[in-house]
């Protein structure tokens, strides 16, 4: 059960359109690069398709203690391989709490005949180490490197970059060999995914150099890439409180692992 109940999350899905949330900041994630932003607890943010089909790799940290970060494995265990409206982004142990909740997903793709869906927590992120291992080439415009450059600008380390939410990316597992595959993202201009910050957050996202992933990595073709938009909204005063919402709290487990 989500803190604040389902009624709050239903309200938040229409808060911007109804004037119950005010735009406080907007920014652009340049094509083939990353940017970060801060979201206070109880505020909303959107990643928006602004110019053309494009996927993003997103990281998320507790703003006040970046040792706490988005944990894809636990999120996948709590929800599914792909996330949508109502699902939450969980943090790593020993904190283990919701960092954010998806309040709206305009794609609402479901699962297609190939078993593919959007916004996965399966794949890692394109990175220079795997690329060099496979090809011997140096590649610095990949999501891991993009996120690393932004992490360093934010005073973090490369080791703070972690597994991602693949925003807008359409993926699945082949039915015969059960291998991870990608297909072109269905995202179109105007689509967005919206989150509620359940605590104070630092969020970072890379506009993937593979564009909408319609071109296979190392396939010899040059992908078409686009920037993405980010919008940060403050809900109207009392909207969350009236539904009993409070910021999430870290796990209260104190068992010391039986020691």
C-alpha positions in Angstrom: 0.0 0.0 0.0 1.4 3.3 -1.0 1.9 5.9 1.7 -0.9 8.4 1.5 -3.2 5.9 -0.3 -4.2 5.6 -3.9 -6.4 8.7 -3.8 -3.3 11.0 -3.5 -1.6 9.4 -6.5 -4.7 9.7 -8.6 -4.8 13.4 -7.7 -1.2 13.9 -8.6 -1.7 12.4 -12.1 -3.8 15.5 -12.9 -2.2 18.0 -10.6 -0.3 19.8 -13.3 -3.2 20.0 -15.7 -5.6 21.1 -13.0 -3.3 23.9 -11.8 -2.6 22.1 -8.5 1.2 21.9 -9.2 3.4 24.8 -10.3 6.4 24.5 -12.6 9.5 25.5 -10.6 12.3 24.5 -12.9 12.9 23.2 -16.4 16.1 22.1 -18.0 17.4 20.2 -21.1 19.4 17.0 -21.1 21.5 17.5 -24.3 21.7 14.7 -26.8 24.4 12.2 -25.9 25.1 13.8 -22.5 23.7 13.9 -19.0 22.4 16.5 -16.6 21.2 16.3 -12.9 18.6 18.1 -10.8 17.4 18.3 -7.3 13.8 17.5 -6.2 12.6 18.2 -2.7 10.4 15.6 -0.9 6.9 15.9 -2.1 7.7 17.6 -5.4 7.2 16.1 -8.9 9.5 15.7 -11.8 9.0 14.7 -15.4 11.3 13.5 -18.1 9.7 14.6 -21.4 10.1 13.7 -25.0 10.5 17.1 -26.6 12.0 16.8 -30.1 12.0 13.1 -31.2 12.1 9.5 -29.9 14.8 9.2 -27.3 15.5 7.0 -24.3 17.3 8.0 -21.1 19.3 6.2 -18.4 18.3 7.6 -15.0 20.1 7.5 -11.6 18.7 8.7 -8.3 20.3 9.4 -4.8 19.1 10.6 -1.4 20.2 14.2 -1.7 21.3 14.3 2.0 23.2 11.0 1.9 24.3 9.8 -1.5 25.3 6.4 0.0 21.6 5.8 -0.4 20.7 5.3 -4.0 18.2 3.6 -6.4 18.4 -0.2 -6.2 17.2 -1.8 -9.4 17.4 -5.4 -8.2 15.0 -4.8 -5.2 12.8 -2.6 -7.3 12.5 -5.4 -9.9 11.7 -7.9 -7.1 9.1 -5.6 -5.5 7.4 -4.7 -8.8 8.4 -6.2 -12.2 11.0 -6.1 -14.9 9.4 -2.9 -16.3 7.9 -0.1 -14.3 4.8 2.1 -14.9 2.3 4.2 -13.0 2.1 3.3 -9.3 5.4 1.5 -9.2 8.2 2.8 -6.9 11.9 3.3 -7.0 13.4 1.5 -4.0 16.7 2.3 -2.4 19.6 0.0 -1.5 20.1 -1.7 1.9 20.3 -0.8 4.7 17.9 2.0 3.9 15.4 0.1 1.7 12.6 2.6 1.2 10.8 4.2 -1.7 12.8 7.1 -3.1 10.1 7.9 -5.7 6.8 6.8 -7.0 5.8 6.9 -10.7 2.6 9.0 -10.8 2.1 9.0 -14.6 3.3 7.2 -17.6 1.8 8.5 -20.8 3.1 5.6 -22.9 1.3 2.9 -20.9 2.7 0.3 -23.3 1.9 -2.8 -21.4 3.6 -6.0 -22.9 3.5 -6.6 -26.6 3.5 -9.9 -28.5 7.2 -10.2 -28.2 7.1 -9.8 -24.4 8.6 -6.3 -24.6 7.6 -3.4 -22.4 8.9 0.1 -21.5 11.0 1.6 -18.6 13.0 -1.5 -17.7 15.1 -2.2 -14.6 16.9 -5.1 -16.3 19.6 -3.7 -18.5 22.6 -1.9 -17.0 23.8 1.0 -19.2 26.1 1.3 -22.2 29.6 1.7 -20.9 33.2 2.1 -22.2 34.5 -1.0 -20.4 32.2 -3.5 -22.1 32.7 -1.7 -25.4 36.5 -1.8 -25.1 36.4 -5.5 -24.1 34.3 -6.4 -27.2 35.8 -4.0 -29.8 39.1 -2.7 -28.5 37.8 0.8 -29.2 37.5 3.8 -26.8 34.0 5.2 -26.5 33.3 8.1 -24.1 29.8 9.1 -25.2 27.9 6.3 -23.5 25.4 6.5 -20.7 27.9 5.3 -18.0 30.5 7.9 -19.1 27.8 10.6 -19.4 26.5 9.9 -15.9 30.1 9.7 -14.6 30.9 13.2 -16.0 27.8 14.6 -14.3 28.5 12.8 -11.1 31.9 14.4 -10.9 30.3 17.8 -11.6 28.0 17.1 -8.6 30.9 16.2 -6.3 30.4 12.4 -6.5 32.6 9.6 -7.8 32.3 7.2 -10.7 31.5 4.5 -8.2 28.4 6.5 -7.2 26.9 5.8 -10.7 24.6 2.8 -10.4 22.2 0.6 -12.4 19.5 2.7 -14.1 15.9 3.0 -14.9 15.9 2.8 -18.7 13.3 5.5 -19.3 11.2 5.1 -22.5 13.4 2.1 -23.5 11.4 -0.9 -25.0 13.0 -4.2 -24.0 12.3 -7.8 -23.1 13.7 -11.3 -23.2 13.7 -13.6 -26.3 11.2 -16.5 -25.9 13.6 -19.1 -27.2 17.0 -18.2 -25.6 15.7 -15.8 -22.9 18.3 -13.2 -23.8 17.8 -9.5 -23.3 16.7 -7.6 -26.4 15.8 -4.0 -27.4 13.4 -2.6 -29.9 12.6 0.9 -31.1 11.0 3.0 -28.3 7.3 3.9 -28.9 7.9 7.3 -27.3 6.6 10.3 -29.3 6.9 14.1 -28.7 4.8 15.1 -25.8 5.1 11.8 -23.9 6.5 11.9 -20.4 7.0 9.9 -17.2 6.3 11.6 -13.9 7.6 10.8 -10.5 6.8 12.0 -6.9 9.9 12.4 -4.8 9.3 10.5 -1.6 12.4 12.1 0.1 14.8 14.8 -1.0 16.6 13.6 -4.1 19.4 14.2 -6.5 18.4 12.8 -9.9 20.7 12.4 -13.0 19.8 11.2 -16.5 21.7 10.5 -19.7 20.2 11.0 -23.1 21.4 7.7 -24.6 23.7 7.9 -27.6 21.7 5.1 -29.1 18.7 7.4 -29.5 15.5 5.4 -29.5 17.6 2.2 -29.7 16.2 1.4 -33.2 19.8 0.9 -34.4 21.7 -2.0 -32.9 24.9 -1.1 -30.9 27.9 -1.5 -33.1 25.6 -2.1 -36.0 27.5 0.3 -38.3 24.7 2.9 -38.5 24.7 6.2 -36.8 21.7 6.6 -34.5 19.5 9.7 -34.6 19.6 11.3 -31.1 17.6 14.1 -29.5 17.7 16.1 -26.2 15.1 15.5 -23.5 13.3 17.9 -21.3 13.0 17.8 -17.5 10.3 19.6 -15.6 10.1 20.0 -11.8 6.8 20.9 -10.1 5.7 21.9 -6.6 2.2 20.6 -5.7 -0.1 23.2 -4.2 0.2 23.8 -0.4 -1.7 21.1 1.5 -2.4 18.8 -1.4 -0.1 16.0 -0.1 -0.7 16.7 3.6 -4.5 16.5 3.2 -4.0 12.9 2.0 -1.8 12.0 4.9 1.4 11.9 2.9 4.8 12.1 4.7 8.3 11.6 3.3 9.5 8.0 3.4 11.6 6.8 6.2 14.6 4.4 6.0 14.1 0.8 7.1 13.7 0.4 10.9 15.3 -3.0 10.9 17.8 -3.1 13.9 18.5 -6.8 14.2 22.3 -6.5 13.5 22.1 -9.6 11.3 22.0 -11.8 14.4 25.4 -10.8 15.6 
